[in-house]
Amino acid sequence: RFPVVIGCEILYEDRNHEMLLDVLNERLLPGGVAWFGDGGRVRAERFINLARAAGYTLTLRDELGNELSAPRAGQYQLIELQRPA
């Protein structure tokens, strides 16, 4: 198990979202953080909703590290997930 998981360009297919959450649940320590770089794919919003429903706390950031109020398409975003303790 790991305190931090980092990924990039892994949210582009819906069929992988549940599997990715399964991996996080198995490999991310309780209270751990995952950072996923996303190029602004429209599929990322589905993953974000699934992660929130699974109890993860999410923060979205732009390319400068500023917090975003909502997912955005067509522009880079960093998706920070914190696993429940």
LODRENDO-837801 format. One record per residue (C-alpha): x, y, z; residue in one letter. Coordinates in pm, whole numbers, padded with zeros to 5 digits, always signed. Layout:
BEGIN
XYZA
...
# end
This chain:
BEGIN
+00000+00000+00000R
+00117+00350-00082F
+00058+00697+00067P
+00069+00860-00279V
-00035+00743-00627V
+00039+00951-00938I
-00108+00901-01285G
-00153+01084-01611C
-00371+01031-01918E
-00561+00741-01763I
-00920+00870-01761L
-00996+00867-02132Y
-01208+00548-02135E
-01517+00507-01917D
-01463+00132-01894R
-01146+00189-01689N
-01295+00419-01424H
-01435+00154-01189E
-01119-00053-01227M
-00906+00249-01138L
-01112+00309-00824L
-01071-00059-00735D
-00693-00021-00765V
-00699+00290-00546L
-00910+00112-00285N
-00662-00177-00280E
-00332+00011-00305R
-00383+00361-00161L
-00346+00385+00215L
-00644+00524+00409P
-00596+00901+00411G
-00359+00869+00112G
-00361+01102-00187V
-00376+01034-00561A
-00291+01295-00825W
-00410+01246-01181F
-00309+01482-01457G
-00583+01517-01716D
-00575+01699-02048G
-00934+01813-02010G
-01107+01505-02140R
-01486+01508-02113V
-01471+01156-01963R
-01291+01285-01652A
-01615+01424-01508E
-01763+01073-01494R
-01462+00949-01297F
-01482+01248-01064I
-01847+01172-00988N
-01770+00803-00925L
-01482+00892-00691A
-01698+01133-00492R
-01971+00870-00464A
-01707+00627-00333A
-01622+00870-00052G
-01308+01031-00192Y
-01249+01402-00128T
-01161+01580-00450L
-00985+01901-00537T
-00944+02017-00896L
-00658+02247-00996R
-00559+02429-01312D
-00212+02434-01469E
-00099+02701-01218L
-00224+02511-00914G
-00529+02732-00862N
-00837+02553-00736E
-01117+02499-00989L
-01484+02500-00892S
-01579+02235-01151A
-01418+01999-01401P
-01332+02154-01734R
-01305+02009-02081A
-01036+02096-02329G
-00790+02236-02072Q
-00544+02074-01836Y
-00662+01994-01485Q
-00506+01815-01191L
-00744+01587-01006I
-00645+01539-00642E
-00820+01259-00458L
-00790+01181-00089Q
-00900+00840+00026R
-01119+00832+00336P
-00921+00755+00653A
# end
